[in-house]
Amino acid sequence: MPTVTRLGATWITASNSTAPKPPSGSTAMATRSSLKTNAVIPSACAAKTWTCPTNAIGWTASGPAHGPMPTSRSATSAVSRATWPTSRGALAPALPGTPNARPSPTTRKLKRYWAAPTASPTCCPRCKQAAPWPSAGRSTLRGWRIAQTSRLRSSQINSSTKPGPPLHQLKKLLTPSGRTSVLIGMNRQGLLRGHSKALGQRWIGLLAVVAIGLSAGCSREARRDRHLKRGDTFYQAGQLAKAAIEYQNALRLDPLHPVCLRQLGKVYDDQGQYNRALGLLEKAAEATPQDLDVQMRLCRIYLSANRPAKAHAAAAAILTRQPTNEEALRILAETAVTPEEVAEVDRRVEAFRAQVGERGVCHLITGLRRLRQKDLAGAEQAFQQAAKLDPASPAPHWALGNLYLAQGQRQAAHQQFEQAVRLAPRNWLDRVRFAEYKIRLGAVEEARSLLQALVKEAPEFLPAWSALAAVALEQHRYEDCAALVAKVLAQRPEDYLALLTRARLSLAQTNLAQAIAQLTQMRAAYDRVPQVSLELARAYLLSNDLANATTALDRALSLNPNYPEALWLKGQLALRKRDFGTATNVLMHLARLNPNRPDVQFALAAAHRGHGAYDAALAIYQNLAKGYPTNPQPHFLSGLIYRQQNKLAEAEAAFTQALQRQPGHLSALDQLVKVKLAQKQVQAARKLVDDLLARSPRLAVGWFMLAMVHRAAGDTNNAEAALLKAIELDTNAVAAYSVLAQLYAESGRGAEAVRKLDQALAQAPNNPVALIQKAMLLDRLGQYSQAAETYEKLLTVAPRLVLALNNLAYLYSEHLGKLDRARTLATQACELAPDSPQAADTLGWILYRQGDYARAFALVSKAAADLPDEPEIQFHLGMIHCMQGQETEARSALRHALELSQDFPGAQEARQRLAALDAGSDPADPQAVARLEKLVAQQPRDLISHMRLAQLYSRQGAWDKARAAYEQVLNINPRSVPALIQLADLYAGPLRNPTKALALAKEARSLAPEDPHVDRAFGRIAYEAGEHSWAVNLLQESVRKQPDQPDLRYHLGWALYSVGRVTEAQEQMRTALQLAPNFAQAESARRFLAWTDQAAQTQPSTQAVAAAEAALQADPNFVPALMLLGAAHTAQGRWDQARQTYQKVLAKFPQFTPAMRALVLLPRGSGDVRQDYDLATKARRAFPNDPEVAKALGKIQYQRGEFSAALPLFQQALRSLTNDAALHFYQGMTQLKLGRKDQARRSLQRASELGLPPDLASEATRTLLELR
């Protein structure tokens, strides 16, 4: 009885069936929907077949007589017709679900079954007739590879069958030929053997044949080429994003293919993603140096990225192959710096002329040369000639525009830039540059229109979108700006302008912490771009962190010493700190770079004035008056200097000239009135004020001037009336209130005035003017509590009155001791009037009294810059400088305050502080310590005196006293960075407490993370404390910020040496000596270089050993001498002495990798396998390519029984040490332990041939005999 089995909708008969049979000549097809493949049998081969007209979705199989089935990729029809051969030996066993079958296990491993070979992959495996399928990619199997099966998928039609193998497992069934595979089912008794004798057994497995055809078109090369072709199509259509995807896919298939690299680089270049384009184009240029398009793109990117050396080399390479390339010739001239490079440009220009003739680029290069020689007229003439000879080139117009812009001719520059853009409309980057120029001019809407037109024309050019985001920020469209930035960063997360705009957006939204974090992260990515450090400095300034702002500015200027914006900001910051020397130097440098900037000249004159160089300031003002004859400011500022010098006639003339140029200049009029009063010309002053009031009768400042004239004339009543009129016109006239209160107090009518004000308040209790007058009068009379009560009542009437908030805050802080309430009120005043210098000074002084000196300095320094002639504010600034340990600045501010007035609140303390600053300032004075001790006893909160005393104690070796003095400084100001660093130095050195030293240094760095001096001190302290890797990182950061400091490089050299980076250490020492051959540690640096060179010798001379022993007598821990001595012991076979010497090195420098290596390579171990293993592992990490270290670690791992880990080490070592007999021996023994006997035999034989030591030779011989 034949067995009839159903698979899906396909029935198969086993043995000679008498069941109905399908007609011969039909086609046998079986499909698996998940594979989307069909198996086709030629009709000529069908023996006994029949079909069932149903949807046949399932597995198909052929017996061993037929061999594997070829496959075809024809589409699966809705109703497939499956036809099976039914000749003996070609049938499947009973399937699960039939009466004769039992359930098969879920998973079973199958053995390999080998089929009979067939004649040809293009012939039918039975009748050898031509097959109806394509021959490409079809190969014949000699065997069927059987893999692990899993549960059949639920998509099987017959629910009684178990799930079959998924697609990812079928892919594993490829035979070694890589073309086809067969999956054979199984029953519970075992595997189907594929022989006709087995048909009588009970089977419950599944026999299935899956033929997967992989044509030649599926190779990696073919897929790469298809991606390239599609990418080229997208690129030519301008669809850059789609082209990039295709090129990326192609590059994944062939990462080094030059066409893939070139095309993807071009896409990124066209999109403005220059950072991404750079690496790809560099690789493409390396592979195909003859591709001039790639070279030219690289040249442009280098030039725009401020990498002139790279741009120069790329331009030279282009000109070598194409001497007439004008753009390359221009870039070569732009980037020529050295005399040799300039001579090369001249040679190439002459060759260009000889080959092409006179062209515009020749004159353009001449203009660049004259521009460097400061010949502006000659440069302009050359650029104009270049534009005339080559009217279609935009380059001369860009050059002319930049020249005009530097000369301050903005309109002419705009015309040239516009012409350049018109000549090259496809140069999208230049169009963005032109839009950015319009933004700087203030034509923001025009820039927006230009950029919107550009993004319509080139929607995938990211710099245009970034520039649009910047425009949105300028127009305060913050939501649009954020959306545009997000759009750019989603495609290019490292986009410079988008990241910068995002940080500026955070600043505009007053999210200072976020802006600082974003800029700090951005600086890590763009560490060579000075603009990032400049923006970070501005963010620190807005957060009142002047120390970090200064450091960030220094970083920007170290990258570009001629950066105008950074120089300007540093000059302004120096003026604000009253550091007039620094301000003068910085602004003079900026003035040389930009001689036509009037704001720079005004600032420089202010620096000269603050420094006391009045003649230099007057000379600048006179030049400005000539250059800007209609501007009143030069005359007004000259008048202030003359008045300060008490040159009243010159001051009168200067103020008069200022008023002639601007009759409404109230400050000049006020100063002229004061000069007239000082000259006792009361009537002349009265006439000036009367004329002003005739023109502007409701001008409060005019009535105030009139009151001052009346007061100077002794007319108290009219003065009072004028002051009351000024207050009536301006209830916030602070000066009028103050003078009125002073007037009442001086005339002895204070109590009477208070009674009158009380009477007025009885009629109108919420009259703010009366309340202000009463409060200020009570303050003047010394009745502080009543004055505070009046101010509190006034604030219930007018809670946002800045005058009341500020005055009440000052009262509480100075006279009533309510600092917390005072701080709250002063903070409210600053929030309501952020530009008020009086409010800033009040809040700053309150913070000073609370010990918050950093924030106090930020506020008071700004107030002092805004009101330089207010003595009390200058006194406040000087006191804050004292508490920060800034002696020079403190002395300057206090002296300036006393020069302005000898009678102001705090004048007596200012004189005392100046005396203290002068006391003990000479460390050579034998009485300095006694004088300072007496001074700090009298003024226990004098921080500078405590600091000086601590330093003197340190010089005398009185370490405990020095420590106590520094701790007293920190009690006064816990955030004093100099005290923290110097105390940390004390703990790291003589006090020998490295843990405490590191803690103090960490605290100092947390307070000033951008300060390179802190990095330097912290690195030095970390080195002394044994944290050598940490020291390297800190000192490297400090060197990056201050590359020209030789002592810093000296310390970095020792830190690098301590971790075994000897070559880098020597480079740092040499650089230090090049910077300053006679710096403080120069002799020690030369000694270091000499010793490290000698220590590198494997067999030191007798003289070198003697010198090392002598050096070690002076310093037993001098590591270079120890290393030389260890090398000598090793060379002489004194292994124990060598080990002791190297261990002494590691006791000094635990991370000194050369000593680790030397210990590992000693012939005898320490006896402690674990210790040797740890040491060898560290040496291996430090020297991953060293064959000797690999051999040593391999031997240790062999001894530990870690044979799998040891074998790769021996193999690596043998690639270099090919004739090392012992290495071959250990490799052979390891292979034997791993069961690789043939390999072991060959290795041991090779070891014996090379010659082994006796102990290893006997073991090798014995092992070889056993292997035979």
C-alpha angles and dihedrals in degrees: 000000000000121000114241117197132184124216110182101307095335122099121203126193123211119211123356102332124200090200119117111284129212119244118278121248094046122130122253110221129166128178141194110205095207091055097042090215134120131208113219125197118195112247091233089067098053108114108169109359140151134172139219113216096227135106102285107201111159147073122315128201144189127203126242095267090067099041123209122342121239115230136226128203095219114143119266112249124221090251114031122199113217120196122184131193111240102194116132114280094020100085136099124239123249113298127229112275096041123113092255096048134088126204111278122225118267096246132013134168114236130211127230118273120197120212127205114269120253129218103243138354088236096051131077107263092228110037098019090230120145111281122233094227128086115273095216111107096001116122134172121244126226090194143016116236114219119205136181114291128211136192117314114250120261089241089081109117094219104070091198093068123089119246115273132226116294124238097262089058092048089057088062091060095079113130122228088271088063095225116088140006139185130220116208123197126220142213128223092265097057144281128337105253094199097232127124091235089068093061092088093059124093109264128186098166132097127249110204133166118200115185112196114190118206112187126205088256090074095065120120091249093053093048090047091052091049091053090047092051093049090046091052090051092052092044093053089049091053094246095135099168092055091043090053091054092052093046090048090053090049091049092052089057093046111016095183100043106129095213092053091048093047097047096046090046090052091051092052090046091052090048091052093246092134097163091057093042093051099067094044094048092047090055091045091050091050091052096042109023090169092067100102094183090062091045092050093050090050090050092054093047092050091050095049091045091056094246099134097168092056092044091050092051092047092049091050091051091052093048091050089063098029111026093180096058101126097193092052090048091052093049090047089056094045092053099041109118112152123064089249092055092047090051090050090053091052091050093050093046090054090049089049092052091049092051103037107013131231110342136167094258090065091059090042090058090047089053092051089052092051091046090058088050090055090245095139096168092050091047092051091050092050093048091050090051090050091053090049094051094044107029093168095058119095094198097084090050092051089050092049092046092053091047093051091045091054088052092052094250096135098166093052090045090051092053093051093048090049091051091049091053091047091054094051108032091161092059095095096178092057089051089054089049090053091051091050089052090054089052089055089051090053095249091126097152092052090050090050091053092050092050094046089054090049096052090050090054096040107020094171097053100109099194088065091056090047090052090049088055089053090051090051089053091051089052092048092243091142098169092051090047092052091048093050092047090050090050092054097042091050088063099031114020092184096052105143101209093043092051091047092049090049090055091046089050090055089051092049089052089049092243091140099165091053092047092051091048092049093048092046090053090045092052090056088059096038100033093151096052111095095199091070092056089047092053089047089053090053091050091051090049092053089052090049092244098138096167095058090039090057092048092049090050091051088051091053091049093047087059094044116011090188097052102137098201092049092047091049094050092046090051092050091048091050090051089050090052090045089240091145095168093059091041091053094050095046095045093046089055090049091047090055090052094044108023093168098058108108094193089059091051092050091049092047090051089051089052090051090049093050089048091052094249093132096161092055090049092049091050090055092048091050091053090048091050089055094046094045105030095172095051113100096196099083090054094044093050091046088054091054090055092048091049091049088053088048090242093143098172093054090044091051091051093048095049090046091054090049090053091048089058094042114015091188094058097126095183091055090047092049091051091047091052090051090050091051091050091048087053089050090244094138095158092051090050091047090053092053091051094044090053089051093049091047088059096038111019094172096053107121094201089056091057090047090054089050090052090053090051091050091047092051088051091050094247099139097170095053089043089055091048092050091049092050089050091052090050090048090054095042118022089189094058096129095178092052093053092047095049091045092053090046090049092054092046094048093048092049092241097114097111091044091050090051091052091050091050091049089053090051091048091050087061094040109016094180096051102134095198092055091045092052092048092049094047094049092045092051089049090052090049091052095248093133100164093051089045090052091049090051091050090049090053090047090054091055087057097039109016093174097051104128094197092058094043093050097045094045091049090053091049093051093047100043105033112013102040097230099134097162093053089043092053092051092051094045091049090054090050092052092048091051094043107025091168096051111113091196092056091045091051092049094050091043092052091049090051089050091055089050092052098251094129099162095058091039091056093050092054100039095044089057091048091049090051091051094045105030093163097056106104096197092055090048088051090052090051092050092051092051090051088053092054091050092051094246101143101175095048092044092052092049095050095045093049091048091052092053091046089056094049140349093205117059133111105287098020092124092050090048090057091048092050092050090052090050091051090055093046116089093001091128109073091195091062107107090209094051095097094048092046092050093046089054091046096052089048088057095039107028093177095055098121097185093053091050090050092050091047091051091051092050091049089052092052089052093048093245092140098169092050090047091051091050091049093050090048089052089054089053090049088057095043115009089187096058102130096191091054092048092051096045092047089049089052088052093052093045091051127030097002090053098212105131093171092058091043092054092047092054092045091051090052091050091051092049088056095046108021093161097048111110091200089060091048089051094050093042091050092049091048092047089052092051090047092054096252092128100162090049090049091053093054094047096046092046089055090049092049089050089056095041108026095164098062110106096191089054091054089047091057091044089053092057091045091052091047091052090063094045099260091132100161093051090047091054090049091054092050092049091048090050090054091047091052094049119359091193104040119140097271096034095115091049090050092053090048090051092052093048094049096044090052090053093044089059090068115103093206109033119200123251091251091052091050091050091050090049092052090050092049091050091054088060094041115013092192098052097133101200090056091046091052091051091050091048090052089052092051091049093049090052094048096248094140098169094050090047091051092050091049094050091045088055088054091052090048087059098037109019092186097049098129098191089063090048090052093047091051092048092052095052109116093236125050127225092258091249106098093190092053092046090050093052092048093047091049091054091047090050091054090051095044106029093163098044109114093199092055090046090052093049093048090046091055091051092049089048089054089049090052094247093135098158090056094043098053098065089049092054090047092051092048092049091058087070103022096049095157098045103124095193090051091053089048094053091044090053094048090048091050089050091052088052092051097252097132099165092052090045092052092052093047094048092047090052090049091052091049091053092049125256131212112264096258093050093039094059092049091048092051093049092048093049091052090052091049091055 
